[in-house]
């Protein structure tokens, strides 16, 4: 399946994305990389996910309709997990 996951640089989204990739799914991650907590940690999480051919990242805020639309267009997801 192709799955769009929001918040893939955060704790829950990162671990969900890892599991989905390990299970053979294609994951497109969408995250705003806000400084709510250490952005370097968030970047490291995306770097880890990016080591897999099953992951692509999009950086943007959910409020940004165009950015979210590009991520959806890129993924053509079977499901969106928010």
Secondary structure, 3 states (H helix, E strand, C coil): CEEEEECCCCHHHHHHHHHHHHCCCEEEEEECCCCCCCHHHHHHHHHHHHCCCCEEEEECCCCCHHHHHHHHHHHCCCEEEC
